[in-house]
């Protein structure tokens, strides 16, 4: 009987501790301290399979990057000391409605990208839209 109760408790606690898909899909970097944002951005590259497809809400300094007809933006996220910066690419959902302003909050999806020349994997944030313009 004791074994049965222990087994029931384990199943109950395991089932209650699992997060639902909706709770784990959005990564809100706007509510994190600077160092945590920086390290989370680094983690995206180290665990691409886990983060791919998740939505991310973020703020960053961006500037346009042009490669042929493709327009993307390079975002920079500094660490707290200001000595290091992580850069990543974002691709707007709709270029004509995409305008970068100071303190703009963006929403997009993390996508794995493999560079054909170097075979290196890294992340991009795609389908980005500004959500507070």
N, C-alpha and C positions, 0 to 999 in steps of 0.2 A: 504494500500500500504506500509506503514511504517513497519507493522508487517511482511509483505512478504520480504522486503529488509533485515530486521534484521534476519529473519530466514535463508535467503540465505547466509548472511555473517557468521552466526554461522556455517552452514554446510560447507562453504568454508574453514574457519579457522580450523575447526575440521578435515577435510579431509587433509589439507595441513600439519597439525602438527603431523600426525601419521607417525611413522617410518616404513619403509618396513622391511620385515623379514630379508633380507640380511644385513640391517644396524644394526640389534640388535643381530645377532647370535654370533659374535666374541667379546669376552671380552679380551682386550689386557692389561694384568697386567704389561707388560714391559714398558709401557709409563706412569705409575702412580708413584707418590711418595710412599715411603716406608709405611707410615701410612695408605694411601689409599689402598695399596695392602693388608696389614694386615686386615683392616676392611672389605674389599671386601671378603677375604677368610672367615672371620667370618660370613658374610652375606650369603654365600653359604649354610651354615648349617641352618640358620634361615628361609630361603625362598627356600627350595629345589625344590618345584614344579615349581617355576618361572625359576630357573637356570638349571634344568635338561635338558640335550640334547644340551645345548649351548657349543660352542667351546671356549676354553680359551687358551691364549698364555701367558706363564709365564717363569720365571727363579727362581730357588731355589736351596738350598743345599740339596742333596739327599743321602741316603744310602740304600742298599738293605735290604729287609726283607723276610725271608723264612718261609713259613708255609706249610709243606709237600712238594708237587711238585710245589706249587704256589709260584711264585716270584713276589714281588711287590717292590716298593721303597717308603720310607718315606721321604717326603719333609718337610723342615722346613722354615718358613717365620717369621723373627723377626719383632718386632715393631721398631719404630724409636729410642727409648731410649735403646733398646737392653735388656730390662728387661723381655719381654714376647715373646713367640714363639707359632705360630700356626703350627700344624702338620697335614698333610693329606697324603693319599695314592695315588700313581699313578701306573697304570698298562700299560706297554709298548705294543704297537701294535705288534712289532716283537722283541722278546728278544735277538735274535742273532745279530741284528743290533743296539741294544740299548747300548750306552756307555755314561757315565756321565763324562763330562769335566767341568772345571771351565768356568763360563759364558755361559753355554749352554742354549739356548732358546728352550722350549718345546711347543708342541701344542697337545691338547687332548680334550675330551668331558666330561662334568660333568654328573655324573650318581648317582642317589640316591641308597643308600645301607641300608638295614635294618638288624641289628645284631639280629640273631635268639635268642641268649641267653638273651639279655637285652631288645629286641624290640626297641632299639634306632635307629633313622634314622640319617644318616650322608652322606656326599658326598665322592665320589672317582672320580679321573680323569682317564678315560680309553682311550684305543687306542692312547696312548701317543707316539709321535715321536719327536726326536730332529730335529730341522729345521735349525740349523746353524753349524753343525759339519764339 
